[in-house]
Amino acid sequence: MFSNINDGKWNMILEIKEGNGTVILIPGEGSQLKTPLKFSGTLGELDAKLPEMLATTMATRASLEEQMVAQQAAIEAEAKEKAAKSAAKKPATTTAKTPAPAPAKASSEAAKEAESFDLFGD
C-alpha cells in the first residue's frame, strides 16, 4: 500500500499544539515524490486516520500521474499527426531560385519623393 512512499528517505516533523497536531512528511534522497505532505487534525484523528489519508493521497497522486502521462502521449500523437498532414499537403519543392529583391532607391531619389509628397493633397 505504501510502496510509493517507501522508495527513499523521508523526514517527519510533528507539531502538537493544544490537542491538535500537524504531521509534515518531507521527501529526501531517492524518493519519487518531491513535494512535502502535510496532514492536520486532532491527535485522535491523526492516530486513527493518518494511514488512510496517506493512502488516499498516494492513490490520488498516482491517478494524476497516469492522467498526465496519457495527456502527454495524446499531445505527442496529435503533433505527429499534424506534422504528417502538413508534410503531405506541401507541394514538391523545385530548385527554382527565388527572385532577388529590387535594389533600394538611392537616398537622393527618396529625398526628392519625400519633398514632393503632399499628405493633404493641396
C-alpha positions in Angstrom: 0.0 0.0 0.0 2.8 2.4 0.8 5.3 1.2 -1.8 5.4 4.7 -3.4 6.3 6.3 -0.1 8.9 3.7 0.9 11.1 4.4 -2.1 13.5 6.7 -0.4 14.4 8.6 2.8 11.8 10.8 4.5 11.9 13.4 7.2 8.9 13.8 9.5 8.0 16.8 11.5 5.3 16.6 14.2 3.9 19.7 15.7 1.5 19.4 18.6 -0.5 22.4 20.0 -3.4 22.3 22.4 -4.6 18.8 21.4 -4.1 19.3 17.7 -1.3 18.1 15.6 0.3 18.6 12.2 2.4 15.9 10.5 4.7 17.0 7.8 6.5 14.4 5.6 9.4 15.8 3.6 10.8 13.6 0.9 14.5 13.1 0.9 17.1 11.2 -1.1 15.8 8.6 -3.6 12.1 9.5 -3.2 9.9 9.7 -6.2 7.9 12.4 -4.6 9.3 15.9 -4.5 6.6 17.8 -2.6 6.1 17.6 1.2 2.9 16.1 2.5 1.1 17.9 5.4 -1.8 16.4 7.5 -3.5 18.3 10.3 -6.2 17.3 12.8 -6.8 16.4 16.4 -4.3 13.9 17.8 -7.1 11.2 17.9 -7.9 11.9 14.2 -4.3 11.7 13.1 -3.8 8.5 15.1 -6.9 6.9 13.6 -6.9 8.3 10.1 -3.3 9.1 9.1 -2.7 5.8 7.3 -6.0 6.1 5.4 -5.3 9.8 4.5 -1.8 8.9 3.3 -3.1 6.0 1.2 -5.7 8.3 -0.4 -3.1 11.0 -1.1 -0.8 8.5 -2.7 -3.6 6.9 -4.8 -4.7 10.4 -6.0 -1.1 11.3 -6.9 -0.8 8.0 -8.9 -4.0 8.7 -10.7 -2.9 12.3 -11.6 0.4 11.0 -12.7 -1.3 8.4 -15.0 -3.6 11.1 -16.4 -0.6 13.4 -17.1 1.3 10.6 -19.0 -1.8 9.8 -21.0 -2.3 13.5 -21.9 1.3 13.9 -22.9 1.1 10.8 -25.1 -2.1 12.2 -26.8 -0.5 15.6 -27.4 2.6 14.0 -28.9 0.4 11.8 -31.2 -1.6 14.8 -32.3 1.6 16.8 -33.1 2.9 13.9 -35.1 -0.4 13.6 -37.0 -0.4 17.3 -37.8 3.2 17.2 -39.0 2.4 14.2 -41.2 -0.7 16.0 -42.7 1.2 19.3 -43.3 4.1 17.4 -45.0 1.6 15.6 -47.2 -0.1 18.9 -48.2 3.1 20.6 -49.1 3.8 20.5 -52.9 7.1 19.1 -54.1 9.7 21.7 -53.9 11.6 22.7 -57.0 15.1 24.0 -57.4 13.9 27.3 -58.8 15.7 30.3 -57.5 13.7 33.0 -55.6 13.9 36.3 -57.4 16.4 38.8 -55.9 14.8 41.8 -54.2 14.7 45.1 -56.2 17.5 47.4 -55.4 16.8 50.2 -52.9 16.3 53.6 -54.3 19.2 56.0 -54.0 18.9 58.3 -51.0 18.7 61.3 -53.2 15.7 59.8 -55.1 13.9 59.0 -51.8 14.6 62.6 -50.6 13.1 64.1 -53.8 10.0 61.9 -53.4 9.6 62.9 -49.8 9.8 66.6 -50.6 7.2 66.3 -53.3 4.8 64.2 -51.2 1.7 66.1 -50.1 -0.2 64.4 -47.3 -3.4 66.5 -47.6 -3.4 66.8 -51.4 -3.3 70.6 -51.5 
